[in-house]
Amino acid sequence: MKKTSLTNIVWKEGKYYVAQCLNVDVSSFGRTKAEALKNLEEALELYFEDFSISKIIRVEKPVFVELSFSNA
């Protein structure tokens, strides 16, 4: 079995932590960072049951950039 590394981010939103995979459009949440990551891992396993590993987008050295905008 081939092992694949994925790039993930975790942040707090209200009283929950959100974990998101940057390589594919999959995210999950939990009450702790560890729980959010565990739930993300489960969501990714389910995702890859239906989709090929070849659909993974390679993410190298992500940089967080803050943007500001005005809206009505």
VENVEN-V322292 format. One record per backbone hydrogen bond with DSSP energy under -1.0 kcal/mol. CO is the residue of the C=O (numbers start at 1). NH is the residue of the N-H. If there is no record, write none. Layout:
co = <CO CO>
nh = <NH NH>
This chain:
co = <7 9 11 13 16 17 18 19 20 23 24 26 28 30 32 33 34 35 36 37 38 39 40 41 42 43 44 47 47 52 53>
nh = <22 20 18 16 13 30 11 28 9 57 26 21 19 17 36 37 38 39 40 41 42 43 44 45 46 47 48 50 51 55 56>
